[in-house]
Amino acid sequence: MAFQRRRYSYYNRLRRLLPLICAVSGALLILFALLSILSPPPDDSDRRISKRIISGVDDEKNIPVVFTVPRNGGRSDRDIWRSWNAEFFYGCCNASTKFPNAKAITRNDRYLAIATSGGLNQQRTGIVDAVVAARILNATLVIPKLDQKSYWKDASDFSNIFDVDWFMSFLSKDVKIIETLPQKGGKTWSPSRMRVPRKCNERCYINRVLPVLQKRHAVQLNKFDYRLSNKLRDDLQKLRCRVNYHALKFTDPIIEMGNELVRRMRKKSKHFIALHLRFEPDMLAFSGCYYGGGDKEKKELGTIRRRWKTLHVNNPEKQRRQGRCPLTPEEVGLMLRALGYGSDVHIYVASGEVYGGEKSLAPLKALFPHFYSKDTIATKMELKPFSSYSSRMAALDFVVCDESDVFVTNNNGNMARILAGRRRYFGHKPTIRPNAKKLYKLFMSKENTTWEEFASRVRTFQKGFMGEPKEVRAGRGEFHENPSTCICEDTKLKAGNMDSRKLWKKNKKDVGVSNDEQNEDEDAESSTGTDYEEDQTDLQDRGLYNGTRLDYDDASSISDEPELEEMLSD
């Protein structure tokens, strides 16, 4: 009985507490509901820009590895908009006093004509080298014929792209140039046609071409691209630079439209990057690379690749490991972010049809939403005079790429090489070429590392690939990419600058100096040396310099000839 009374008393007390428990629980539920309603929604803005991937484990700490791409560029160990020590170097291509005037050495019975090959940048190398070849042979040069039968079938001739009068007058002291061959016996003179080997040096031209020229008096060199050696005596190398960086100037319509595109980019932002993406279907097919698109990608690119019967089957994985494949748009974006360029940076993209379309571009646009091309900053009406000609459209891209604060190339083709050399000559403006061989492994393992480690390794791998002074040894690589003979160093200015920096640092230790004062001091030290000014003044006196840099070109070209790689990589 006593047990039953105790149990009854227990249940009785529990019954009295039950309403109180329910009331408290209900109040808590209501409170949680109100908090969930009144609290702000999670911010997804960063998710559109940043990727947060947890897919690896730190073996030492046994915690997940987080790879987070930040919106900003983070801290950088360099000024991302200029090259280190660029102010101490300048372009110098004056002829020496031992280089005779063209009138003194040109033979009246020798005429050299050339037929260029490939896209416009490949043809540009042919035009530059043709001037030097005519000088070697003491011959009169006929205005070069442009390739109108390549893949793009652009009907433009020399005068549609370049200023002929300027070209002829600019080089009048170096080579005699005429527009057409003179008539012979009242009839059009038909020159003897021949080809010279690639990288033909001065002795090669004298041994192979000169005997034919002495006998026939007029010779046309066909498929003329990369037909002159990289290693020539200095006076001939400097002539190359005078042609490439001063004589070849685009026609006024191209320059004016190109300048307008640059002006519109500058209106949007003080600094901008120009990106030569080179992720077109033909480029990917030619490279033999594979980007994970399954059977559809293999079938599509394989069909394009069969256009070139001379191409053998490649191992796509091996191509990537050896750095022979263009980076994907996303990989380009990750590289730029790691180098310090944030989501506020404006990018101008020079590219044809991107393989995969907007789907391929989406990750790059997410990283850099300020994304433009000539088609988005100019109207169809403005582009109409150029749109039917691939070389003229590509020339507009060249203008913007050359004038950009930073130029990024995704393939070391003709346009990339010419622009790299040009930007070195005109002040070493940053020119970024991906170190694809090293970056490949890093991209493959990025999900197992933190962003900080990834960015640090990208910066390490890219040293020597940023277009800075002396990062390529003199005489190495293509001369059009590394015109070392035509780049001089102002040692006096550099020595004075180094002394002033040492003195300034010593004074800074003795007397406190603010960061703003330091920046102003460094800006003042960045002035151009007097040697540069004297060099350009001399060019003006000779009629070889008009104070402008605007001579641009580019077009892609595909052909069934053996020189496929150079022709496609334009």
C-alpha positions in Angstrom: 0.0 0.0 0.0 2.8 2.4 0.9 4.4 1.7 -2.5 1.2 2.5 -4.3 0.7 5.7 -2.4 4.3 6.8 -3.4 3.8 6.0 -7.0 0.5 7.8 -7.1 2.1 10.9 -5.5 4.9 10.8 -8.2 2.5 10.7 -11.1 0.4 13.4 -9.5 3.4 15.7 -9.3 4.5 14.8 -12.9 0.9 15.7 -14.1 1.2 19.1 -12.5 4.6 19.8 -14.1 3.6 18.6 -17.6 1.8 21.9 -18.7 4.8 23.9 -17.5 7.2 21.8 -19.5 5.0 22.1 -22.6 4.8 25.9 -22.2 8.5 26.3 -22.0 9.1 24.0 -25.0 6.6 25.9 -27.0 8.1 29.2 -26.1 11.5 28.0 -27.2 10.1 26.8 -30.5 8.5 30.1 -31.1 11.7 31.9 -30.2 13.7 29.8 -32.7 11.2 30.4 -35.4 11.3 34.1 -34.9 15.1 34.1 -35.0 15.1 32.1 -38.3 12.7 34.6 -39.8 14.4 37.8 -38.6 18.0 36.7 -39.3 19.5 37.8 -42.7 19.8 35.2 -45.4 23.3 33.7 -46.1 25.4 35.9 -48.4 25.9 34.0 -51.7 27.8 36.8 -53.4 31.2 35.4 -52.5 30.1 31.9 -53.7 29.7 33.2 -57.2 33.3 34.4 -57.1 35.1 32.2 -54.7 35.2 28.4 -54.7 35.3 26.6 -51.4 36.4 23.0 -51.9 36.9 20.5 -49.1 38.3 17.4 -50.7 41.7 16.7 -49.1 43.0 16.0 -45.6 46.1 17.6 -43.9 47.9 14.4 -42.8 49.8 16.2 -40.1 46.8 17.9 -38.4 44.2 15.4 -39.6 41.8 18.2 -40.7 40.1 18.9 -44.0 42.1 21.0 -46.5 40.2 24.0 -47.8 40.9 25.6 -51.2 39.3 29.0 -51.2 39.7 31.4 -54.1 39.6 35.0 -52.7 37.8 37.9 -54.4 40.8 40.2 -54.1 44.4 39.6 -55.3 45.8 39.5 -51.8 49.2 40.6 -50.8 51.8 40.6 -53.6 55.6 40.9 -53.5 55.6 43.0 -56.7 53.9 45.9 -58.4 51.4 44.0 -60.6 51.2 46.8 -63.2 54.9 47.3 -64.0 58.1 45.4 -64.5 60.9 45.6 -62.0 63.7 48.0 -63.0 62.0 48.6 -66.4 62.9 52.3 -66.2 66.6 51.4 -66.8 66.1 49.9 -70.2 65.0 51.4 -73.6 64.8 50.4 -77.2 67.8 51.4 -79.3 68.0 50.5 -83.0 70.0 53.3 -84.7 72.3 52.2 -87.5 76.0 52.6 -86.8 78.2 54.9 -88.8 79.7 51.8 -90.5 76.2 51.0 -92.0 76.3 52.5 -95.5 73.3 54.4 -97.0 71.1 52.3 -99.3 72.0 54.5 -102.3 75.6 53.6 -102.0 75.2 49.8 -102.0 72.0 49.0 -104.0 72.5 47.4 -107.4 70.1 48.6 -110.1 69.9 45.2 -111.7 68.7 43.3 -108.6 65.1 43.0 -107.5 63.8 40.9 -104.7 60.1 40.0 -104.3 58.6 37.8 -101.6 55.3 36.0 -101.1 54.5 35.7 -97.4 52.9 32.8 -95.7 50.4 32.2 -92.9 48.5 34.7 -90.8 49.4 38.4 -90.5 51.8 38.0 -87.6 53.6 35.2 -89.4 53.6 37.4 -92.5 55.0 40.2 -90.4 58.1 38.2 -89.6 58.4 37.6 -93.3 58.2 41.3 -94.2 60.7 42.2 -91.5 63.2 39.5 -92.7 62.6 40.4 -96.4 64.0 43.9 -95.8 67.1 42.4 -94.2 67.4 39.9 -97.0 67.3 42.6 -99.6 70.0 44.5 -97.7 72.2 41.4 -97.6 71.8 41.0 -101.4 72.1 44.7 -102.2 68.8 44.4 -104.0 65.7 46.6 -104.4 62.8 45.2 -102.5 59.4 45.0 -104.0 56.5 45.6 -101.6 55.7 42.1 -100.2 52.7 40.1 -101.3 50.4 38.9 -98.5 49.1 35.4 -98.2 45.5 35.5 -99.5 45.0 31.7 -99.8 45.5 30.5 -96.3 42.7 29.1 -94.1 41.1 32.4 -93.4 41.2 33.5 -97.1 41.6 37.2 -96.3 41.8 39.2 -99.6 43.7 42.1 -97.9 46.9 43.2 -99.6 49.8 45.1 -98.0 48.2 48.6 -98.5 45.0 47.5 -96.8 46.9 46.7 -93.6 50.1 48.8 -93.6 50.9 52.4 -94.5 52.9 51.8 -97.7 54.2 55.4 -98.1 55.5 55.4 -94.5 57.1 52.0 -94.9 59.0 53.1 -98.0 60.1 56.5 -96.7 61.0 55.2 -93.2 63.5 52.7 -94.7 64.8 54.8 -97.5 68.2 55.1 -96.0 68.4 51.3 -95.4 66.8 49.6 -98.4 65.4 50.8 -101.7 61.8 49.8 -101.9 59.4 49.9 -104.9 55.7 49.0 -105.2 55.9 46.8 -108.3 58.5 45.3 -110.5 59.4 47.5 -113.5 58.4 46.3 -116.9 60.8 44.4 -119.1 60.6 45.0 -122.8 57.2 46.6 -122.4 55.9 43.5 -120.6 55.3 42.7 -116.9 58.5 41.2 -115.5 58.0 37.6 -114.2 60.6 36.9 -111.5 62.3 33.5 -110.9 60.6 31.7 -108.0 62.5 29.8 -105.4 62.5 29.0 -101.6 65.2 29.2 -99.1 65.7 27.0 -96.0 64.4 28.0 -92.7 66.9 30.1 -90.5 69.0 30.8 -93.6 71.9 33.0 -92.5 73.8 35.8 -94.4 76.2 33.3 -96.1 73.2 31.1 -97.0 71.6 34.0 -98.9 74.8 34.9 -100.7 75.5 31.3 -101.7 71.9 30.3 -102.7 70.0 33.4 -103.8 72.7 35.8 -105.1 73.8 33.6 -108.0 70.2 33.3 -109.3 69.7 37.1 -108.7 72.8 37.9 -110.7 71.6 35.7 -113.6 67.9 36.5 -113.6 67.9 39.9 -112.0 64.5 39.4 -110.4 63.8 36.7 -107.8 60.6 35.9 -105.8 61.1 34.0 -102.5 57.9 32.0 -101.8 56.6 30.8 -98.5 58.7 33.4 -96.9 58.4 33.1 -93.1 61.1 32.4 -90.6 63.6 32.2 -93.5 66.2 34.3 -91.8 68.6 33.2 -89.0 68.1 34.5 -85.5 71.9 35.1 -85.3 73.0 38.0 -87.5 75.5 40.8 -87.1 74.3 43.7 -84.9 73.7 46.2 -87.7 71.3 43.7 -89.4 69.6 42.9 -86.2 69.0 46.6 -85.5 67.6 46.9 -89.1 65.1 44.2 -88.1 64.0 46.3 -85.2 63.7 49.5 -87.3 61.4 47.6 -89.6 59.3 45.8 -86.9 58.9 48.5 -84.3 58.9 51.7 -86.5 58.4 51.1 -90.2 55.5 48.7 -90.1 52.6 51.0 -89.2 49.0 50.2 -89.7 46.7 52.2 -91.9 44.9 55.1 -90.3 41.5 53.4 -90.1 43.0 50.5 -88.1 44.9 52.8 -85.8 42.0 55.1 -85.2 39.6 52.3 -84.3 42.2 50.5 -82.2 42.9 53.6 -80.3 39.2 54.1 -79.7 38.9 50.6 -78.2 41.9 51.4 -75.9 40.3 54.7 -74.9 37.0 52.9 -73.9 38.9 50.4 -71.8 40.8 53.2 -70.1 37.5 55.0 -69.4 36.3 51.9 -67.6 39.5 51.5 -65.5 42.9 53.1 -65.0 44.6 49.7 -65.7 43.5 46.7 -67.7 44.7 43.3 -68.8 44.6 42.1 -72.4 44.3 38.3 -72.7 45.1 36.4 -75.8 43.1 33.3 -74.8 43.8 31.0 -77.8 41.2 28.4 -76.7 39.7 28.1 -80.2 38.7 24.7 -81.6 41.4 24.7 -84.3 44.1 25.5 -81.7 43.0 22.7 -79.4 42.7 20.2 -82.2 46.1 21.1 -83.6 47.7 20.8 -80.2 46.3 17.3 -79.7 45.3 18.1 -76.1 42.3 16.8 -74.2 40.3 18.7 -71.6 37.9 16.2 -70.1 35.0 16.6 -72.5 34.5 12.9 -73.1 33.7 11.3 -76.4 32.0 14.5 -77.7 35.2 16.5 -77.3 37.3 13.7 -78.8 35.0 13.4 -81.8 34.7 17.2 -82.5 38.4 18.0 -82.1 39.4 14.8 -83.9 37.3 15.8 -87.0 39.1 19.2 -87.1 42.5 17.6 -86.6 42.0 15.4 -89.7 42.3 18.5 -91.8 46.1 18.2 -91.4 47.2 14.9 -92.9 50.8 15.4 -91.7 49.9 15.4 -88.0 50.6 12.2 -86.1 48.5 11.0 -83.2 49.6 12.6 -79.9 49.3 11.4 -76.3 47.1 14.2 -74.8 48.3 13.5 -71.3 52.0 13.7 -72.4 51.2 17.0 -74.2 49.8 18.5 -71.0 52.7 17.3 -68.9 55.2 18.9 -71.3 53.4 22.2 -71.2 52.3 22.1 -74.8 48.6 22.7 -74.2 46.8 26.0 -73.7 45.5 26.6 -70.2 41.7 26.4 -69.8 40.0 29.8 -69.2 39.5 28.8 -65.6 43.2 28.0 -65.2 44.1 31.3 -66.7 41.8 33.0 -64.2 43.3 31.1 -61.2 46.8 32.0 -62.4 46.0 35.7 -62.6 44.3 35.7 -59.2 47.4 34.0 -57.7 49.6 36.6 -59.2 47.7 39.3 -57.4 44.9 40.5 -59.8 41.6 40.8 -58.0 38.0 40.6 -59.2 37.9 44.3 -59.7 40.5 44.1 -62.6 39.2 44.7 -66.1 40.1 42.2 -68.8 40.0 42.6 -72.6 39.9 39.3 -74.3 41.4 38.9 -77.8 40.1 35.6 -79.0 38.1 33.9 -81.8 35.5 31.3 -81.1 36.1 29.8 -77.7 35.7 26.0 -77.6 32.8 25.2 -75.3 31.4 28.7 -75.6 30.0 30.4 -72.5 30.3 27.2 -70.5 34.1 27.3 -70.9 34.2 31.1 -70.2 31.9 31.0 -67.2 34.6 30.2 -64.5 36.9 32.9 -65.9 34.0 35.5 -65.9 33.1 34.5 -62.4 36.7 35.3 -61.3 36.8 38.5 -63.4 33.3 39.8 -64.0 34.7 43.0 -65.8 35.1 41.0 -69.0 35.2 42.7 -72.5 36.1 42.2 -76.1 36.0 44.4 -79.2 32.5 43.1 -79.9 31.2 44.3 -76.5 32.7 47.7 -76.4 32.2 48.7 -80.1 29.0 48.6 -82.2 28.5 46.4 -85.3 28.4 49.6 -87.4 31.8 50.7 -86.0 33.3 47.3 -86.8 31.7 46.9 -90.2 34.7 48.2 -92.2 36.8 45.5 -90.6 34.5 42.6 -89.8 34.7 40.9 -93.3 38.5 40.7 -93.0 40.0 38.5 -90.3 43.4 40.1 -90.5 42.0 43.6 -89.9 39.8 42.4 -87.0 42.8 40.7 -85.5 44.8 43.9 -86.0 42.4 45.8 -83.7 43.0 43.2 -81.0 46.7 43.7 -81.5 46.4 47.4 -80.9 44.6 46.8 -77.6 46.9 44.0 -76.5 50.0 46.2 -77.2 48.6 49.2 -75.3 47.4 47.2 -72.3 49.0 47.5 -69.0 49.5 43.8 -68.8 49.4 41.3 -71.7 48.7 37.7 -71.0 49.3 35.0 -73.7 48.0 31.5 -73.4 50.0 30.2 -76.3 53.6 31.1 -77.4 52.6 31.6 -81.0 53.4 34.3 -83.6 51.3 37.0 -82.0 52.6 36.3 -78.5 56.2 36.3 -79.6 56.0 39.6 -81.6 54.1 41.3 -78.8 56.5 40.0 -76.2 59.5 41.5 -78.2 57.6 44.7 -78.9 56.7 45.3 -75.2 60.3 44.6 -74.2 61.5 47.2 -76.7 59.0 49.8 -75.6 59.6 49.7 -71.9 59.3 46.1 -70.7 55.6 46.3 -69.9 54.5 43.2 -68.1 53.9 40.3 -70.5 52.8 37.1 -68.8 53.3 33.7 -70.4 52.1 30.7 -68.4 54.8 28.3 -67.3 52.4 25.6 -68.4 54.7 22.7 -67.7 55.0 23.5 -64.0 51.5 24.8 -63.6 49.9 21.6 -65.0 50.9 19.6 -61.9 49.8 22.4 -59.6 46.3 22.6 -61.3 45.9 18.8 -61.1 46.6 18.8 -57.3 45.0 22.2 -56.3 42.1 20.6 -54.4 44.6 19.0 -52.0 46.2 22.3 -51.0 45.2 25.6 -49.5 44.9 28.8 -51.6 47.8 30.4 -49.9 50.1 27.5 -50.8 48.7 27.4 -54.3 49.2 31.1 -54.9 52.8 31.0 -53.5 53.7 28.2 -55.8 52.2 30.0 -58.9 54.3 33.1 -58.1 57.4 30.9 -57.8 56.7 29.1 -61.1 56.0 32.3 -63.0 59.4 33.9 -62.2 61.1 34.3 -65.6 57.8 34.3 -67.4 56.6 37.9 -66.7 58.4 39.9 -69.4 60.9 41.6 -67.0 64.3 42.9 -68.1 67.0 40.2 -68.5 64.8 37.3 -67.7 65.8 35.8 -71.0 69.5 35.6 -71.9 70.6 37.6 -74.9 70.5 35.6 -78.1 68.1 33.0 -76.7 64.8 32.1 -78.4 63.3 33.9 -81.4 64.8 37.3 -82.1 61.3 38.7 -82.6 60.5 37.7 -79.1 63.8 38.6 -77.5 65.3 41.5 -79.5 68.3 41.8 -77.1 70.5 43.6 -79.6 68.0 46.5 -79.7 67.5 46.9 -76.0 70.0 49.1 -74.1 70.6 49.7 -70.4 71.0 53.1 -68.9 73.8 52.2 -66.5 74.4 55.8 -65.4 70.7 56.2 -64.4 70.7 52.8 -62.7 73.9 53.5 -60.8 72.6 56.8 -59.6 69.3 55.3 -58.7 71.0 52.5 -56.7 73.2 55.1 -54.8 70.1 57.3 -54.0 68.2 54.3 -52.8 71.1 53.3 -50.4 71.3 56.8 -49.2 67.6 57.1 -48.7 67.4 53.9 -46.8 70.3 55.1 -44.5 68.5 58.4 -43.9 65.2 56.5 -43.3 66.8 54.7 -40.4 68.0 58.0 -38.9 64.8 60.0 -39.6 61.3 58.4 -39.9 59.9 58.5 -43.4 56.2 57.7 -44.2 55.1 55.1 -46.8 53.5 57.9 -48.9 56.8 59.7 -49.0 58.6 56.5 -50.0 56.2 55.9 -52.9 56.6 59.4 -54.2 60.4 59.1 -54.0 60.3 55.8 -56.0 58.0 57.3 -58.6 60.4 60.2 -59.1 63.2 57.7 -59.7 61.2 56.0 -62.4 61.9 58.7 -65.0 63.4 57.7 -68.4 67.1 58.1 -69.0 68.6 60.7 -71.3 70.1 58.1 -73.5 66.6 57.0 -74.5 65.6 60.5 -75.4 68.8 61.0 -77.4 68.2 57.8 -79.3 64.6 58.7 -80.2 65.7 62.3 -81.2 68.2 60.8 -83.6 65.5 58.6 -85.1 63.4 61.7 -85.6 66.3 63.4 -87.3 66.7 60.4 -89.7 62.9 60.3 -90.3 62.8 56.9 -88.6 60.6 57.8 -85.7 57.4 59.7 -85.4 56.7 59.4 -81.7 54.2 56.7 -82.1 54.1 53.0 -81.3 51.0 52.1 -83.3 51.9 49.5 -85.8 50.0 46.4 -85.2 48.7 43.1 -86.7 47.5 39.6 -86.2 45.5 36.9 -87.9 45.3 33.2 -87.5 46.1 30.9 -90.4 46.0 27.2 -91.0 47.6 25.4 -93.9 48.5 22.0 -95.1 52.2 23.0 -95.5 54.9 21.6 -93.2 55.2 24.8 -91.3 51.9 24.1 -89.5 52.8 25.1 -86.0 54.0 28.6 -86.8 51.1 29.2 -89.1 48.4 28.0 -86.6 50.0 29.7 -83.6 49.5 33.2 -85.1 
